[in-house]
Amino acid sequence: MSRKRIDLFSRVLVTGAALLTMVILFGIFFFLISDGVRVFGKISLRDFFLRTRWYPTYEDAEFGILALLSGTLAVTGLTLLISIPLGFISAIFLAEFGNRKTHDFLKYVFELTAGIPSVVLGSFGLKYISKWLMDLFPMKVWTGLNILNASLMLSVLAIPYFVTLIEDALKAVPVDQKEASLALGANMTSTLFRVLIPQARSGILNAIILGTNRIIGETMVVLMIAGGATMIPQSIFDPVRPLTAAIAGEMGEVELASTHYFALFMIGVVLLMISLIFTVMAMRLKRGMRR
């Protein structure tokens, strides 16, 4: 086979794969939205998004997702507060300060942690972390299944993700930038914060956005240990029911083509919109940084 035919075949193969991916993506959006919007034939847009009561199986059913959305944002926000600083510091150490043996050992540990199934982390949080929280905060915790428990376990999932992506972003900075700064008399700390991090900020931001989407979409951990209460949280010790937990916990038993069924599909649309917003924000910020 000639080189031109190989190039043509490769081009057709890559183009076909890209088009197939786009078709699948738009198909997911279409089927989710087409089923999700049908819920508004039974309940109003205002009631769905602004009411806090989610009681889909009651005789007088209510389908307000504000409490579910608040739970998602609370768990995600606390997880980011825990995992981003720890992941950022760990990535800096691996990229710039650790020797080869230490780097390889810690990298192996992070990769091993990333491979832990989420159901295992959920079980660990259910059996051990919940009891530890109740013993540590007896005056504040009335159930060990709460925002803090879920956030701690989600952080275990998210930190290896942040470490890998942020380390890759730091290592992608041309080495001559670092050497030039050190040659001009700057110490390593100054070089890190004035040269390396600003140069890698696009990749770091991308890591944060991708990690946030990963946390928002996590299901098993929040289903098992977030508490399952449809309430707007007042503290990190309150139980919540995030959007993903509602879908996973109820979709298997819901009546087909019912209002409840369409409401769960609309929750999926909301999750997709949240993910899309974060992705667009990242793209705009990265474009601005390049300019």
TAFENCOR-V84418 format. One record per residue. RES is the residue in one letter. PHI is phi in degrees with one decimal (* if undefined). OMEGA is omega in radians with two decimals (none if undefined). D_CENTER is the distance of its C-alpha to the mean C-alpha in Angstrom with 1 decimal. Layout:
RES;PHI;OMEGA;D_CENTER
RES;PHI;OMEGA;D_CENTER
This chain:
M;*;-3.08;45.6
S;-72.3;-3.12;45.9
R;-63.9;3.14;43.3
K;-64.3;3.13;43.2
R;-67.3;3.10;42.4
I;-64.4;3.12;39.7
D;-63.1;3.14;38.1
L;-65.1;3.13;38.5
F;-62.4;3.13;37.1
S;-63.6;-3.14;34.0
R;-64.1;3.12;33.5
V;-64.8;-3.13;33.9
L;-63.4;-3.13;31.5
V;-66.3;3.12;28.7
T;-63.2;3.11;29.4
G;-63.1;3.12;29.5
A;-64.7;3.11;26.2
A;-64.1;3.14;24.6
L;-65.4;3.11;26.3
L;-63.5;3.09;25.4
T;-61.3;3.11;21.7
M;-64.2;3.13;22.2
V;-63.3;3.13;24.2
I;-63.3;-3.13;21.6
L;-62.2;3.13;18.9
F;-67.1;3.07;21.4
G;-63.9;3.10;22.6
I;-61.3;3.11;19.3
F;-59.6;-3.07;19.2
F;-62.8;-3.07;22.9
F;-69.0;3.09;23.0
L;-64.1;-3.08;20.1
I;-67.8;-3.10;21.7
S;-62.8;3.06;25.2
D;-83.0;-3.07;24.7
G;-65.6;-3.06;22.4
V;-67.6;3.14;24.9
R;-68.4;3.09;27.7
V;-65.7;-3.09;26.6
F;-77.8;2.95;28.0
G;-79.1;-3.12;31.4
K;-109.0;3.13;31.4
I;-133.4;-3.09;29.7
S;-81.6;3.09;29.3
L;-59.6;-3.12;26.4
R;-63.6;-3.14;27.0
D;-63.4;-3.09;27.1
F;-66.9;-3.03;23.8
F;-92.3;-3.00;21.7
L;-110.9;3.08;23.8
R;-89.6;-3.06;25.0
T;-96.1;-3.02;23.5
R;-93.1;3.10;25.2
W;-116.1;3.13;23.6
Y;-130.2;-3.00;26.5
P;-73.4;-3.08;26.5
T;-101.8;3.11;29.1
Y;-71.5;3.09;31.7
E;-61.5;3.03;34.9
D;-100.9;-2.97;34.2
A;-64.7;3.07;30.5
E;-128.8;-3.01;28.0
F;-130.5;3.07;24.8
G;-87.3;-3.04;23.3
I;-104.5;-3.08;19.5
L;-61.0;3.12;19.4
A;-67.1;3.10;19.0
L;-65.1;3.12;16.1
L;-65.5;3.09;14.4
S;-62.5;3.10;15.3
G;-63.2;3.09;13.9
T;-61.0;-3.11;10.4
L;-67.0;-3.14;10.7
A;-65.8;-3.14;12.5
V;-64.7;3.14;10.3
T;-63.7;-3.12;7.2
G;-61.8;-3.14;10.1
L;-67.2;3.10;11.8
T;-61.9;3.11;9.1
L;-65.8;3.11;8.8
L;-62.9;3.14;12.6
I;-84.8;-2.93;13.1
S;-83.0;-3.11;11.0
I;-65.4;3.11;11.6
P;-59.7;-3.13;15.4
L;-65.4;3.11;15.8
G;-65.6;3.14;14.0
F;-65.2;3.13;16.0
I;-63.6;3.13;19.2
S;-63.9;3.13;18.9
A;-64.8;3.11;18.3
I;-62.5;3.14;21.4
F;-62.5;-3.12;23.4
L;-65.4;-3.05;22.8
A;-77.4;-2.95;23.5
E;-125.8;-2.97;26.5
F;-116.7;-3.08;28.0
G;-76.9;3.04;27.8
N;-76.4;-3.01;30.6
R;-60.7;-3.10;30.3
K;-65.8;3.12;30.6
T;-63.6;3.12;28.1
H;-59.5;-3.10;25.6
D;-64.6;-3.13;26.1
F;-65.5;-3.13;25.9
L;-66.6;3.10;22.7
K;-62.0;3.10;21.1
Y;-64.1;3.13;22.2
V;-62.4;3.14;20.8
F;-65.2;3.13;17.3
E;-66.5;3.09;17.5
L;-65.8;3.12;19.0
T;-64.7;3.14;16.3
A;-63.1;-3.12;13.6
G;-87.4;3.12;15.9
I;-68.3;3.10;16.1
P;-60.8;-3.11;15.4
S;-62.9;3.13;13.1
V;-67.2;3.09;16.2
V;-68.2;3.08;18.0
L;-63.0;3.09;15.7
G;-62.3;3.11;16.0
S;-65.6;3.11;19.8
F;-63.4;3.11;20.0
G;-64.5;-3.13;18.4
L;-67.1;-3.05;20.7
K;-89.6;-2.98;23.8
Y;-108.6;-3.06;23.7
I;-65.4;3.14;21.1
S;-61.9;3.11;22.2
K;-66.9;3.13;25.8
W;-63.2;3.13;25.3
L;-65.0;3.14;23.7
M;-69.6;3.08;26.7
D;-76.0;-3.07;29.1
L;-78.8;-3.12;27.7
F;-125.5;-3.05;27.4
P;-64.8;-3.10;30.1
M;-87.0;-3.06;30.9
K;-113.3;-3.04;27.4
V;-97.3;3.06;25.7
W;-103.6;2.94;27.1
T;-152.7;3.14;24.6
G;-76.2;3.12;22.6
L;-96.3;-3.00;19.8
N;-153.0;-3.11;18.0
I;-60.5;-3.08;15.1
L;-63.2;3.12;16.0
N;-59.6;-3.13;16.2
A;-62.4;-3.12;12.8
S;-67.7;3.11;11.3
L;-63.0;-3.14;13.5
M;-71.6;3.07;12.6
L;-66.1;3.11;8.8
S;-64.1;3.09;10.0
V;-62.0;3.08;12.1
L;-72.9;-2.98;9.5
A;-83.7;-3.04;7.5
I;-58.4;3.09;11.0
P;-59.3;3.11;12.5
Y;-63.8;3.12;9.9
F;-63.7;-3.11;10.6
V;-59.3;-3.10;14.2
T;-62.7;-3.07;14.9
L;-71.0;-3.14;13.7
I;-70.3;3.09;15.3
E;-62.1;3.10;18.4
D;-62.0;3.12;18.8
A;-65.5;3.13;18.8
L;-68.2;-3.13;21.4
K;-73.8;3.12;23.5
A;-77.2;3.10;23.6
V;-69.6;-3.13;25.7
P;-54.4;-3.06;29.4
V;-64.9;-3.14;31.2
D;-68.6;3.05;34.1
Q;-64.3;3.12;32.2
K;-66.5;-3.12;31.8
E;-64.9;3.13;35.4
A;-64.8;3.13;36.8
S;-65.3;3.13;35.3
L;-66.1;3.14;36.6
A;-67.1;3.12;39.9
L;-82.4;3.05;40.3
G;103.4;3.11;40.2
A;-72.9;3.06;36.6
N;-81.8;-3.04;35.3
M;-66.3;-3.14;32.0
T;-64.9;3.11;30.1
S;-64.0;3.11;31.4
T;-62.4;-3.12;30.6
L;-62.7;-3.02;27.0
F;-85.8;-3.12;26.3
R;-104.6;-3.09;28.7
V;-121.8;-2.99;28.4
L;-67.4;-3.10;25.6
I;-64.7;3.06;22.6
P;-58.8;3.13;23.9
Q;-69.4;-3.08;24.5
A;-98.2;-3.00;21.0
R;-63.3;3.11;19.2
S;-63.3;3.11;18.2
G;-67.5;3.11;16.5
I;-65.1;3.11;14.9
L;-62.3;3.11;13.6
N;-61.6;3.10;12.3
A;-62.1;-3.13;10.5
I;-65.6;3.14;8.9
I;-65.2;3.12;8.0
L;-62.9;3.10;6.7
G;-64.7;3.11;4.8
T;-63.3;3.09;3.5
N;-61.7;3.11;3.4
R;-63.8;-3.12;2.6
I;-68.4;-3.12;2.2
I;-60.6;-3.09;4.0
G;-83.5;-3.14;5.6
E;-65.9;-3.01;6.6
T;-115.5;-2.94;10.3
M;-63.1;-3.12;12.9
V;-61.7;-3.10;12.1
V;-70.4;3.09;12.0
L;-65.1;-3.06;14.9
M;-84.5;-2.93;16.9
I;-130.5;3.09;16.7
A;-81.3;3.05;15.3
G;112.2;3.06;18.9
G;76.1;-3.12;19.0
A;-93.2;3.11;20.9
T;-86.7;-3.12;20.8
M;-144.0;3.04;21.5
I;-78.8;-3.03;20.4
P;-70.6;3.07;19.7
Q;-105.1;3.12;22.2
S;-152.8;-3.13;21.0
I;-73.4;3.13;18.3
F;-96.7;-3.14;20.8
D;-86.5;3.04;20.6
P;-78.0;-3.14;19.3
V;-139.0;3.07;17.0
R;-127.8;-3.14;16.0
P;-64.3;-3.09;12.6
L;-59.4;-3.11;12.8
T;-64.4;3.12;11.4
A;-66.5;3.12;14.0
A;-64.2;3.13;16.6
I;-64.7;-3.08;16.4
A;-66.1;-3.07;16.4
G;-78.1;-2.99;19.1
E;-116.6;-3.04;21.3
M;-62.6;-3.09;21.3
G;-70.3;-3.07;23.5
E;-117.5;-3.06;26.2
V;-78.4;3.09;26.3
E;-74.1;-3.12;29.4
L;-62.6;3.08;29.2
A;64.8;3.06;29.7
S;-88.5;3.08;29.7
T;-60.4;3.11;28.2
H;-61.0;3.14;25.6
Y;-60.9;3.14;24.7
F;-67.5;3.12;24.3
A;-64.7;3.11;22.3
L;-66.3;3.07;19.7
F;-66.1;3.12;19.6
M;-68.1;3.04;19.3
I;-61.9;3.07;16.2
G;-60.6;3.08;14.7
V;-62.9;3.12;16.0
V;-60.9;3.11;14.5
L;-63.0;3.10;10.9
L;-63.7;3.13;12.0
M;-65.6;3.10;13.5
I;-61.8;3.12;10.6
S;-62.5;3.14;8.7
L;-65.1;3.12;12.3
I;-61.8;3.12;13.0
F;-61.7;-3.13;10.3
T;-65.8;3.12;11.6
V;-63.9;3.09;15.1
M;-58.6;-3.14;14.8
A;-62.4;-3.12;13.9
M;-64.3;-3.14;16.8
R;-67.3;3.14;19.2
L;-65.6;3.11;18.6
K;-64.1;3.12;19.0
R;-64.6;3.11;22.2
G;-64.8;3.11;23.5
M;-65.8;3.13;23.1
R;-64.7;3.11;25.0
R;-64.6;none;27.7
